[in-house]
Amino acid sequence: MSMDKAQEIRELVIRALDDLKGADLLSLDVREKTSVTDIMVICSGTSSRHVKSLTDNVIQKAKAAGVRPLGVEGEAAAEWSLIDLGHVVVHIMLPEVRDFYQLERLWSVGEAAR
């Protein structure tokens, strides 16, 4: 997949998260850190229900654009969900879970793409 396509998916994800008021949205270019994905998008939800709604909206918008998720994890508990869209991986978490794992610090490769 070209980086242009990855950027298109990133923008689709960010719009889907913005639509439902996802908090503290961050996009990281991780191409130099891992071969698993090119971009990670991290977002907070205000409650388990909000995390679930954000997750469902990203999946729905991705499918409508012809992008099938390769995997979705954590939907049941809805404290942290991961949506694997290939070259874009989305993490949606409750604030306390996000604070605990500090993915931004783990994957930080300089300035955020957003």
C-alpha positions as CSV (number, residue, x, y, z in Angstrom):
1,M,0.0,0.0,0.0
2,S,1.3,3.4,-0.9
3,M,1.8,6.1,1.8
4,D,-0.9,8.1,0.0
5,K,-3.4,5.3,0.6
6,A,-2.3,5.1,4.2
7,Q,-2.8,8.9,4.6
8,E,-6.3,8.5,3.0
9,I,-7.2,5.9,5.6
10,R,-5.7,8.0,8.3
11,E,-7.9,11.0,7.3
12,L,-11.0,8.7,7.1
13,V,-10.3,7.5,10.7
14,I,-9.7,11.0,12.0
15,R,-13.0,12.2,10.5
16,A,-14.8,9.2,12.0
17,L,-13.4,9.9,15.4
18,D,-14.1,13.6,15.1
19,D,-17.7,12.9,14.1
20,L,-18.3,11.4,17.6
21,K,-16.1,13.8,19.5
22,G,-13.2,11.5,20.2
23,A,-10.8,13.2,22.6
24,D,-7.1,13.9,22.5
25,L,-6.6,12.6,19.0
26,L,-3.1,11.8,18.0
27,S,-1.5,10.4,14.8
28,L,2.0,9.0,14.8
29,D,4.1,8.0,11.8
30,V,5.8,4.8,13.0
31,R,7.3,3.5,9.7
32,E,10.8,3.9,11.1
33,K,9.9,2.0,14.3
34,T,8.0,-1.1,13.0
35,S,7.0,-3.0,9.9
36,V,3.6,-3.8,11.4
37,T,2.0,-0.6,10.3
38,D,2.8,2.9,9.0
39,I,0.5,5.1,11.1
40,M,-1.0,4.8,14.5
41,V,-4.0,6.8,15.5
42,I,-4.7,7.1,19.2
43,C,-7.9,8.5,20.7
44,S,-9.7,8.7,24.1
45,G,-13.3,8.0,24.7
46,T,-15.1,9.4,27.8
47,S,-16.8,6.1,28.8
48,S,-16.9,2.5,27.8
49,R,-20.0,3.3,25.7
50,H,-18.2,6.1,24.0
51,V,-15.2,3.9,23.2
52,K,-17.6,1.3,21.7
53,S,-19.4,4.0,19.6
54,L,-16.1,5.4,18.3
55,T,-14.9,1.9,17.4
56,D,-18.2,1.1,15.6
57,N,-18.1,4.4,13.7
58,V,-14.5,3.9,12.5
59,I,-15.3,0.3,11.4
60,Q,-18.5,1.5,9.6
61,K,-16.8,4.4,7.8
62,A,-13.9,2.2,6.8
63,K,-16.1,-0.5,5.4
64,A,-18.2,2.1,3.5
65,A,-14.9,3.3,1.9
66,G,-14.0,-0.2,0.9
67,V,-11.4,-0.7,3.7
68,R,-12.0,-4.0,5.5
69,P,-10.5,-4.2,9.0
70,L,-8.0,-7.0,9.3
71,G,-8.9,-7.4,13.0
72,V,-10.7,-5.7,15.8
73,E,-9.8,-6.4,19.5
74,G,-11.3,-5.3,22.8
75,E,-14.8,-4.5,21.7
76,A,-16.4,-6.5,24.5
77,A,-14.9,-4.7,27.5
78,A,-14.7,-1.4,25.6
79,E,-11.9,0.0,27.8
80,W,-9.4,-0.2,24.9
81,S,-10.2,-1.2,21.3
82,L,-7.7,-1.8,18.6
83,I,-8.7,-1.6,14.9
84,D,-6.2,-3.0,12.4
85,L,-6.8,-1.4,9.0
86,G,-3.5,-2.6,7.6
87,H,-1.2,0.3,7.3
88,V,-3.2,2.3,9.9
89,V,-3.8,0.9,13.4
90,V,-6.3,2.7,15.6
91,H,-6.3,2.6,19.4
92,I,-9.3,3.9,21.2
93,M,-9.0,4.0,25.0
94,L,-10.5,5.2,28.2
95,P,-8.3,8.0,29.6
96,E,-7.1,6.0,32.6
97,V,-6.1,3.1,30.3
98,R,-4.3,5.5,27.9
99,D,-2.4,7.0,30.9
100,F,-1.4,3.6,32.1
101,Y,0.0,2.3,28.8
102,Q,1.4,5.6,27.5
103,L,1.5,4.5,23.8
104,E,2.4,8.0,22.7
105,R,5.7,7.7,24.6
106,L,6.3,4.2,23.5
107,W,5.8,4.9,19.8
108,S,6.8,8.6,19.6
109,V,9.0,9.3,16.7
110,G,9.1,13.0,16.8
111,E,6.2,15.3,15.9
112,A,2.7,14.0,15.6
113,A,1.2,14.0,12.1
114,R,-1.8,15.9,13.2
